[in-house]
Amino acid sequence: MRTFNDEQGRSWTASVGRRDGLDYKGRYFAVFHPTGEEAPMVSLEDVRWNSEKTARRTLETMSDVELRRRLRSARGRASAPVPPSD
């Protein structure tokens, strides 16, 4: 897990989420949640890794700038309207 601050100085924790399924490839993805708060987490499921070890290593070595960029992307996608289904 990796802690960093967003543009407003709010503390966030980047960690690894896991989605089980038949295909093990890309099972792990980035998850962000406000540090020490009960606010809902946001995830960036299109950033995927094949192993938890690789996912953790990548998050630990990302710059704060990159983590903020990924968080903005995850938050934007979480608030984006869902298109109607046909």
Secondary structure, DSSP 8 states (H G I E B T S, - for coil): -EEEE-TTS-EEEEEEEE--SS--TT-EEEEEEETT--S--EEEEEEEESSHHHHHHHHHHS-HHHHHHHHHHHHHHHHS------
